[in-house]
Amino acid sequence: MSQSLGWLLLILSGLLDVAWAVSMKLTQGYTRPGWTALSIVLLAAFVYLLGKVLTVLPVGSAYAVWTGIGALGTVLLGVVLFGETVSALRVVGAVLVIAGIAALKQAPA
């Protein structure tokens, strides 16, 4: 696998992580079988992809980018889907995460 494909699959893994986090909320404490099953499938998919990606990308940068995608995506979907609040501090935090991801992506491995 090339590094370019690795970065693409890392983004996909991060997006699956976001979907997993949302599905976890929708399981309502694992009391809804359909959402619970989807949650398990999403978990397996993002872990598999992340493991594959780590064969070609530096673990520190890849994990930080993956975590950032998951954190930002989950915050955004929390606001959009569940009406979570947007505050100045949350926006500043999101901007700092984005800046950190950009810095790690640009830094030599």
Secondary structure, 3 states (H helix, E strand, C coil): CCHHHHHHHHHHHHHHHHHHHHHHHHCCCCCCHHHHHHHHHHHHHHHHHHHHHCCCCCHHHHHHHHHHHHHHHHHHHHHHHHCCCCCHHHHHHHHHHHHHHHHHHHCCC
